[in-house]
Amino acid sequence: MLVVTTDGLPGYRIHAVLGEVVISLPRTRNAFAEGVKSLRGGRFDPAASQHLLRWRTEAIEYLRAAARQRGANAVIGMRFDHREVGTTWMELCAYGTAVVVSPLTESGE
């Protein structure tokens, strides 16, 4: 399933817009805190980067599953958002528009 940040899919025709899909991943800040200890002073920490990348990858996979449940075969306009929930939790959201698409033929149809 294609998941893109663009509002359209060049080379594909959108047959149906099925609506917004949203997923929410709560995460404890403690899981992330171990990886960010060395971020003080602006230093890059590969462990922190790996946590963020893994969480975003998980969010996209859950978004794909939510879109599939609605009958979609693609998600357009995908975005991430996050917020702190209290002092020990954070929420990572992924959202976009579930659509049904098909590839265009060489003649453009």
Contacts in CASP RR format, 6 or more apart in sequence:
PFRMAT RR
TARGET T0000
AUTHOR 0000-0000-0000
METHOD contacts of the structure
MODEL  1
MLVVTTDGLPGYRIHAVLGEVVISLPRTRNAFAEGVKSLRGGRFDPAASQ
HLLRWRTEAIEYLRAAARQRGANAVIGMRFDHREVGTTWMELCAYGTAVV
VSPLTESGE
1 64 0 8 1.000
1 67 0 8 1.000
1 68 0 8 1.000
1 72 0 8 1.000
1 73 0 8 1.000
1 74 0 8 1.000
1 75 0 8 1.000
2 9 0 8 1.000
2 12 0 8 1.000
2 73 0 8 1.000
2 74 0 8 1.000
2 75 0 8 1.000
2 101 0 8 1.000
3 60 0 8 1.000
3 63 0 8 1.000
3 64 0 8 1.000
3 67 0 8 1.000
3 74 0 8 1.000
3 75 0 8 1.000
3 78 0 8 1.000
4 74 0 8 1.000
4 75 0 8 1.000
4 76 0 8 1.000
4 77 0 8 1.000
4 78 0 8 1.000
5 77 0 8 1.000
5 78 0 8 1.000
5 79 0 8 1.000
6 76 0 8 1.000
6 77 0 8 1.000
7 76 0 8 1.000
7 77 0 8 1.000
8 14 0 8 1.000
8 76 0 8 1.000
8 77 0 8 1.000
9 74 0 8 1.000
9 76 0 8 1.000
9 101 0 8 1.000
11 103 0 8 1.000
11 104 0 8 1.000
12 74 0 8 1.000
12 101 0 8 1.000
12 102 0 8 1.000
12 103 0 8 1.000
12 104 0 8 1.000
13 101 0 8 1.000
13 102 0 8 1.000
13 103 0 8 1.000
13 104 0 8 1.000
14 76 0 8 1.000
14 99 0 8 1.000
14 100 0 8 1.000
14 101 0 8 1.000
15 99 0 8 1.000
15 100 0 8 1.000
15 101 0 8 1.000
15 102 0 8 1.000
16 99 0 8 1.000
16 100 0 8 1.000
17 97 0 8 1.000
17 98 0 8 1.000
17 99 0 8 1.000
18 67 0 8 1.000
18 70 0 8 1.000
18 71 0 8 1.000
18 72 0 8 1.000
18 97 0 8 1.000
18 98 0 8 1.000
18 99 0 8 1.000
18 100 0 8 1.000
19 70 0 8 1.000
19 97 0 8 1.000
19 98 0 8 1.000
20 95 0 8 1.000
20 96 0 8 1.000
20 97 0 8 1.000
20 98 0 8 1.000
21 63 0 8 1.000
21 66 0 8 1.000
21 67 0 8 1.000
21 70 0 8 1.000
21 72 0 8 1.000
21 75 0 8 1.000
21 95 0 8 1.000
21 96 0 8 1.000
21 97 0 8 1.000
21 98 0 8 1.000
22 66 0 8 1.000
22 93 0 8 1.000
22 94 0 8 1.000
22 95 0 8 1.000
22 96 0 8 1.000
23 59 0 8 1.000
23 62 0 8 1.000
23 63 0 8 1.000
23 66 0 8 1.000
23 93 0 8 1.000
23 94 0 8 1.000
23 95 0 8 1.000
24 91 0 8 1.000
24 92 0 8 1.000
24 93 0 8 1.000
25 55 0 8 1.000
25 58 0 8 1.000
25 59 0 8 1.000
25 62 0 8 1.000
25 91 0 8 1.000
25 92 0 8 1.000
25 93 0 8 1.000
25 94 0 8 1.000
26 85 0 8 1.000
26 89 0 8 1.000
26 90 0 8 1.000
26 91 0 8 1.000
27 55 0 8 1.000
27 89 0 8 1.000
27 90 0 8 1.000
27 91 0 8 1.000
27 92 0 8 1.000
28 88 0 8 1.000
28 89 0 8 1.000
28 90 0 8 1.000
29 84 0 8 1.000
29 87 0 8 1.000
29 88 0 8 1.000
29 89 0 8 1.000
29 90 0 8 1.000
30 88 0 8 1.000
31 51 0 8 1.000
32 48 0 8 1.000
32 51 0 8 1.000
32 52 0 8 1.000
32 90 0 8 1.000
34 47 0 8 1.000
35 45 0 8 1.000
35 47 0 8 1.000
35 48 0 8 1.000
35 51 0 8 1.000
36 45 0 8 1.000
36 48 0 8 1.000
37 45 0 8 1.000
38 45 0 8 1.000
39 45 0 8 1.000
39 48 0 8 1.000
55 92 0 8 1.000
56 80 0 8 1.000
56 92 0 8 1.000
56 94 0 8 1.000
59 80 0 8 1.000
59 92 0 8 1.000
59 93 0 8 1.000
59 94 0 8 1.000
60 78 0 8 1.000
60 94 0 8 1.000
62 94 0 8 1.000
63 75 0 8 1.000
63 78 0 8 1.000
63 94 0 8 1.000
63 95 0 8 1.000
63 96 0 8 1.000
64 75 0 8 1.000
66 98 0 8 1.000
67 73 0 8 1.000
67 74 0 8 1.000
67 75 0 8 1.000
67 98 0 8 1.000
70 98 0 8 1.000
71 98 0 8 1.000
71 100 0 8 1.000
72 98 0 8 1.000
72 99 0 8 1.000
72 100 0 8 1.000
73 99 0 8 1.000
73 100 0 8 1.000
73 101 0 8 1.000
74 98 0 8 1.000
74 99 0 8 1.000
74 100 0 8 1.000
74 101 0 8 1.000
75 96 0 8 1.000
75 97 0 8 1.000
75 98 0 8 1.000
75 99 0 8 1.000
76 96 0 8 1.000
76 97 0 8 1.000
76 99 0 8 1.000
77 96 0 8 1.000
77 97 0 8 1.000
78 94 0 8 1.000
78 95 0 8 1.000
78 96 0 8 1.000
79 94 0 8 1.000
79 95 0 8 1.000
79 96 0 8 1.000
80 92 0 8 1.000
80 93 0 8 1.000
80 94 0 8 1.000
81 92 0 8 1.000
81 93 0 8 1.000
81 95 0 8 1.000
82 90 0 8 1.000
82 91 0 8 1.000
82 92 0 8 1.000
82 93 0 8 1.000
83 90 0 8 1.000
83 91 0 8 1.000
84 90 0 8 1.000
85 91 0 8 1.000
END
